């Protein structure tokens, strides 16, 4: 038996979980938003900058909150 499994209260399922890569998540979400904007421009037309000026900061705040929630220790 390994040292971790002999400890009282050791959760065997916790050892099997993969760590979350928050940086990869945040970069992936930002690049998905950029790709969505490029797709919108290609299919629909020019982006409305007044809407984008509000949506961009709000989406970054949401991405930041998601990143913070994923880094919390349970």
Secondary structure as a PSIPRED ss2 file (coil, helix, strand):
# PSIPRED VFORMAT (PSIPRED V4.0)

   1 X C   1.000  0.000  0.000
   2 X C   1.000  0.000  0.000
   3 X H   0.000  1.000  0.000
   4 X H   0.000  1.000  0.000
   5 X H   0.000  1.000  0.000
   6 X H   0.000  1.000  0.000
   7 X C   1.000  0.000  0.000
   8 X C   1.000  0.000  0.000
   9 X C   1.000  0.000  0.000
  10 X C   1.000  0.000  0.000
  11 X C   1.000  0.000  0.000
  12 X H   0.000  1.000  0.000
  13 X H   0.000  1.000  0.000
  14 X H   0.000  1.000  0.000
  15 X H   0.000  1.000  0.000
  16 X H   0.000  1.000  0.000
  17 X C   1.000  0.000  0.000
  18 X C   1.000  0.000  0.000
  19 X C   1.000  0.000  0.000
  20 X C   1.000  0.000  0.000
  21 X C   1.000  0.000  0.000
  22 X H   0.000  1.000  0.000
  23 X H   0.000  1.000  0.000
  24 X H   0.000  1.000  0.000
  25 X H   0.000  1.000  0.000
  26 X H   0.000  1.000  0.000
  27 X H   0.000  1.000  0.000
  28 X H   0.000  1.000  0.000
  29 X H   0.000  1.000  0.000
  30 X H   0.000  1.000  0.000
  31 X H   0.000  1.000  0.000
  32 X H   0.000  1.000  0.000
  33 X H   0.000  1.000  0.000
  34 X H   0.000  1.000  0.000
  35 X H   0.000  1.000  0.000
  36 X H   0.000  1.000  0.000
  37 X H   0.000  1.000  0.000
  38 X H   0.000  1.000  0.000
  39 X H   0.000  1.000  0.000
  40 X H   0.000  1.000  0.000
  41 X H   0.000  1.000  0.000
  42 X H   0.000  1.000  0.000
  43 X H   0.000  1.000  0.000
  44 X C   1.000  0.000  0.000
  45 X C   1.000  0.000  0.000
  46 X C   1.000  0.000  0.000
  47 X C   1.000  0.000  0.000
  48 X C   1.000  0.000  0.000
  49 X H   0.000  1.000  0.000
  50 X H   0.000  1.000  0.000
  51 X H   0.000  1.000  0.000
  52 X H   0.000  1.000  0.000
  53 X H   0.000  1.000  0.000
  54 X H   0.000  1.000  0.000
  55 X H   0.000  1.000  0.000
  56 X H   0.000  1.000  0.000
  57 X H   0.000  1.000  0.000
  58 X H   0.000  1.000  0.000
  59 X H   0.000  1.000  0.000
  60 X H   0.000  1.000  0.000
  61 X H   0.000  1.000  0.000
  62 X H   0.000  1.000  0.000
  63 X H   0.000  1.000  0.000
  64 X H   0.000  1.000  0.000
  65 X H   0.000  1.000  0.000
  66 X H   0.000  1.000  0.000
  67 X H   0.000  1.000  0.000
  68 X H   0.000  1.000  0.000
  69 X H   0.000  1.000  0.000
  70 X H   0.000  1.000  0.000
  71 X H   0.000  1.000  0.000
  72 X C   1.000  0.000  0.000
  73 X C   1.000  0.000  0.000
  74 X C   1.000  0.000  0.000
